[in-house]
């Protein structure tokens, strides 16, 4: 069954929306935490460069797929005004059947300044074999020849 899910055509997976923004730690606080409950241990709604840190710059990614695709990777490439090289971050991710959102975040020391914004970015969902399934990029993203 998993073999069939991983063999699905790339056009069946879509990025419905990719929305970047800075989020402070309090925006991830769940109601139960105010009453002594533990933070969400599954982090199903957020994957971070530093899992113990919530504040950072996030890309809200809504994907859709008719079936699950396990063992994928989200590759995030960003240009920042304070660095000359493109930063590349990868995150393990499994696409779930249907339409689902996840926050992909650069947190802690990976994005320490709440006022900073990326100059340009590209987010690519990679299949288990490393082949690109789908990508989305900012207006200013361009490839070097």
C-alpha positions as YAML, in Angstrom:
chain: A
units: angstrom
residues:
- id: 1
  name: UNK
  ca: [0.00, 0.00, 0.00]
- id: 2
  name: UNK
  ca: [2.77, 2.48, 0.90]
- id: 3
  name: UNK
  ca: [4.54, 1.64, -2.36]
- id: 4
  name: UNK
  ca: [1.46, 2.67, -4.33]
- id: 5
  name: UNK
  ca: [1.14, 5.94, -2.41]
- id: 6
  name: UNK
  ca: [4.77, 6.83, -3.15]
- id: 7
  name: UNK
  ca: [4.34, 6.10, -6.87]
- id: 8
  name: UNK
  ca: [1.61, 8.68, -7.45]
- id: 9
  name: UNK
  ca: [2.10, 11.19, -10.28]
- id: 10
  name: UNK
  ca: [3.48, 14.60, -9.32]
- id: 11
  name: UNK
  ca: [0.46, 16.43, -10.73]
- id: 12
  name: UNK
  ca: [-1.73, 14.84, -8.05]
- id: 13
  name: UNK
  ca: [-0.02, 16.80, -5.26]
- id: 14
  name: UNK
  ca: [-0.73, 20.53, -5.15]
- id: 15
  name: UNK
  ca: [0.26, 23.49, -3.02]
- id: 16
  name: UNK
  ca: [-2.99, 25.36, -2.56]
- id: 17
  name: UNK
  ca: [-1.36, 28.19, -0.67]
- id: 18
  name: UNK
  ca: [2.00, 29.27, 0.72]
- id: 19
  name: UNK
  ca: [1.74, 32.26, 3.01]
- id: 20
  name: UNK
  ca: [4.91, 33.65, 4.69]
- id: 21
  name: UNK
  ca: [4.89, 35.75, 7.88]
- id: 22
  name: UNK
  ca: [6.58, 36.20, 11.23]
- id: 23
  name: UNK
  ca: [4.81, 34.58, 14.20]
- id: 24
  name: UNK
  ca: [5.59, 35.11, 17.85]
- id: 25
  name: UNK
  ca: [5.64, 32.25, 20.33]
- id: 26
  name: UNK
  ca: [2.31, 33.22, 21.89]
- id: 27
  name: UNK
  ca: [0.47, 32.66, 18.59]
- id: 28
  name: UNK
  ca: [1.12, 28.92, 19.00]
- id: 29
  name: UNK
  ca: [-0.14, 28.69, 22.58]
- id: 30
  name: UNK
  ca: [-3.11, 26.34, 22.80]
- id: 31
  name: UNK
  ca: [-6.02, 26.88, 25.16]
- id: 32
  name: UNK
  ca: [-5.06, 23.88, 27.32]
- id: 33
  name: UNK
  ca: [-1.63, 25.41, 27.97]
- id: 34
  name: UNK
  ca: [-3.28, 28.32, 29.80]
- id: 35
  name: UNK
  ca: [-4.76, 25.76, 32.21]
- id: 36
  name: UNK
  ca: [-1.53, 23.87, 32.84]
- id: 37
  name: UNK
  ca: [-1.68, 21.51, 29.86]
- id: 38
  name: UNK
  ca: [1.46, 20.51, 28.01]
- id: 39
  name: UNK
  ca: [2.34, 22.11, 24.68]
- id: 40
  name: UNK
  ca: [1.31, 20.17, 21.59]
- id: 41
  name: UNK
  ca: [3.87, 17.38, 21.59]
- id: 42
  name: UNK
  ca: [3.06, 16.13, 18.09]
- id: 43
  name: UNK
  ca: [3.86, 19.47, 16.37]
- id: 44
  name: UNK
  ca: [1.51, 18.28, 13.64]
- id: 45
  name: UNK
  ca: [0.64, 21.86, 12.76]
- id: 46
  name: UNK
  ca: [4.25, 23.17, 12.77]
- id: 47
  name: UNK
  ca: [7.69, 21.92, 11.80]
- id: 48
  name: UNK
  ca: [10.61, 24.06, 12.90]
- id: 49
  name: UNK
  ca: [14.36, 24.33, 12.47]
- id: 50
  name: UNK
  ca: [14.58, 24.45, 16.27]
- id: 51
  name: UNK
  ca: [11.62, 22.47, 17.66]
- id: 52
  name: UNK
  ca: [11.96, 23.93, 21.15]
- id: 53
  name: UNK
  ca: [11.56, 27.50, 19.88]
- id: 54
  name: UNK
  ca: [8.20, 28.76, 18.63]
- id: 55
  name: UNK
  ca: [8.92, 32.35, 17.57]
- id: 56
  name: UNK
  ca: [10.18, 32.73, 14.03]
- id: 57
  name: UNK
  ca: [9.44, 33.25, 10.37]
- id: 58
  name: UNK
  ca: [6.93, 30.76, 9.00]
- id: 59
  name: UNK
  ca: [5.51, 29.65, 5.70]
- id: 60
  name: UNK
  ca: [1.93, 28.44, 6.13]
- id: 61
  name: UNK
  ca: [1.76, 25.65, 3.55]
- id: 62
  name: UNK
  ca: [-1.56, 24.13, 2.52]
- id: 63
  name: UNK
  ca: [-1.15, 21.03, 0.39]
- id: 64
  name: UNK
  ca: [-3.76, 18.82, -1.19]
- id: 65
  name: UNK
  ca: [-3.53, 15.29, -2.49]
- id: 66
  name: UNK
  ca: [-6.01, 12.52, -3.29]
- id: 67
  name: UNK
  ca: [-3.83, 10.08, -1.34]
- id: 68
  name: UNK
  ca: [-1.07, 10.10, 1.25]
- id: 69
  name: UNK
  ca: [2.58, 10.28, 0.25]
- id: 70
  name: UNK
  ca: [4.95, 9.30, 3.07]
- id: 71
  name: UNK
  ca: [8.59, 10.24, 3.53]
- id: 72
  name: UNK
  ca: [8.61, 13.46, 1.49]
- id: 73
  name: UNK
  ca: [10.83, 16.47, 2.18]
- id: 74
  name: UNK
  ca: [10.06, 20.17, 2.21]
- id: 75
  name: UNK
  ca: [13.03, 22.11, 0.84]
- id: 76
  name: UNK
  ca: [13.01, 25.81, 1.70]
- id: 77
  name: UNK
  ca: [15.49, 28.13, -0.01]
- id: 78
  name: UNK
  ca: [15.69, 31.77, 1.03]
- id: 79
  name: UNK
  ca: [17.62, 34.93, 0.17]
- id: 80
  name: UNK
  ca: [18.15, 37.23, 3.15]
- id: 81
  name: UNK
  ca: [19.49, 40.77, 3.06]
- id: 82
  name: UNK
  ca: [22.03, 40.00, 5.79]
- id: 83
  name: UNK
  ca: [23.59, 36.99, 3.99]
- id: 84
  name: UNK
  ca: [25.17, 36.61, 0.56]
- id: 85
  name: UNK
  ca: [24.46, 32.89, 0.10]
- id: 86
  name: UNK
  ca: [21.09, 31.24, -0.31]
- id: 87
  name: UNK
  ca: [20.06, 29.45, 2.87]
- id: 88
  name: UNK
  ca: [18.66, 25.95, 2.36]
- id: 89
  name: UNK
  ca: [16.60, 24.19, 5.02]
- id: 90
  name: UNK
  ca: [14.99, 20.77, 4.69]
- id: 91
  name: UNK
  ca: [12.17, 19.29, 6.75]
- id: 92
  name: UNK
  ca: [10.79, 15.76, 6.76]
- id: 93
  name: UNK
  ca: [7.12, 15.78, 5.79]
- id: 94
  name: UNK
  ca: [4.45, 13.27, 4.88]
- id: 95
  name: UNK
  ca: [1.63, 14.50, 2.66]
- id: 96
  name: UNK
  ca: [-1.74, 13.44, 4.05]
- id: 97
  name: UNK
  ca: [-4.72, 12.68, 1.84]
- id: 98
  name: UNK
  ca: [-7.07, 15.64, 1.46]
- id: 99
  name: UNK
  ca: [-6.24, 19.27, 2.14]
- id: 100
  name: UNK
  ca: [-3.99, 20.00, 5.13]
- id: 101
  name: UNK
  ca: [-1.93, 22.92, 6.38]
- id: 102
  name: UNK
  ca: [1.39, 22.99, 8.18]
- id: 103
  name: UNK
  ca: [3.54, 25.87, 9.39]
- id: 104
  name: UNK
  ca: [7.14, 25.50, 8.22]
- id: 105
  name: UNK
  ca: [9.30, 27.69, 10.43]
- id: 106
  name: UNK
  ca: [12.77, 29.10, 10.81]
- id: 107
  name: UNK
  ca: [12.92, 29.55, 14.56]
- id: 108
  name: UNK
  ca: [15.29, 30.48, 17.37]
- id: 109
  name: UNK
  ca: [18.69, 31.64, 16.15]
- id: 110
  name: UNK
  ca: [17.71, 30.72, 12.57]
- id: 111
  name: UNK
  ca: [15.38, 33.76, 12.55]
- id: 112
  name: UNK
  ca: [16.09, 35.96, 15.55]
- id: 113
  name: UNK
  ca: [14.82, 39.33, 14.25]
- id: 114
  name: UNK
  ca: [11.02, 39.71, 14.21]
- id: 115
  name: UNK
  ca: [11.32, 42.71, 11.85]
- id: 116
  name: UNK
  ca: [13.42, 40.85, 9.24]
- id: 117
  name: UNK
  ca: [11.81, 39.59, 6.03]
- id: 118
  name: UNK
  ca: [13.22, 37.33, 3.33]
- id: 119
  name: UNK
  ca: [14.13, 39.05, 0.08]
- id: 120
  name: UNK
  ca: [13.05, 36.01, -1.93]
- id: 121
  name: UNK
  ca: [12.18, 32.37, -1.26]
- id: 122
  name: UNK
  ca: [11.29, 29.08, -2.91]
- id: 123
  name: UNK
  ca: [9.57, 26.14, -1.24]
- id: 124
  name: UNK
  ca: [9.69, 22.74, -2.95]
- id: 125
  name: UNK
  ca: [7.99, 19.52, -1.95]
- id: 126
  name: UNK
  ca: [10.26, 16.61, -2.83]
- id: 127
  name: UNK
  ca: [9.16, 13.00, -3.37]
- id: 128
  name: UNK
  ca: [10.85, 10.23, -1.34]
- id: 129
  name: UNK
  ca: [13.28, 9.70, -4.24]
- id: 130
  name: UNK
  ca: [14.24, 13.42, -4.19]
- id: 131
  name: UNK
  ca: [12.33, 14.38, -7.35]
- id: 132
  name: UNK
  ca: [10.39, 17.65, -7.11]
- id: 133
  name: UNK
  ca: [6.63, 17.16, -6.79]
- id: 134
  name: UNK
  ca: [5.56, 20.80, -6.69]
- id: 135
  name: UNK
  ca: [7.01, 24.17, -5.73]
- id: 136
  name: UNK
  ca: [5.98, 27.72, -4.99]
- id: 137
  name: UNK
  ca: [8.17, 30.81, -4.95]
- id: 138
  name: UNK
  ca: [8.07, 34.48, -4.16]
- id: 139
  name: UNK
  ca: [7.84, 37.09, -6.87]
- id: 140
  name: UNK
  ca: [11.51, 38.03, -6.56]
- id: 141
  name: UNK
  ca: [12.90, 34.49, -6.66]
- id: 142
  name: UNK
  ca: [15.04, 33.80, -9.70]
- id: 143
  name: UNK
  ca: [17.43, 31.07, -10.64]
- id: 144
  name: UNK
  ca: [21.06, 31.76, -11.42]
- id: 145
  name: UNK
  ca: [21.98, 30.60, -14.97]
...
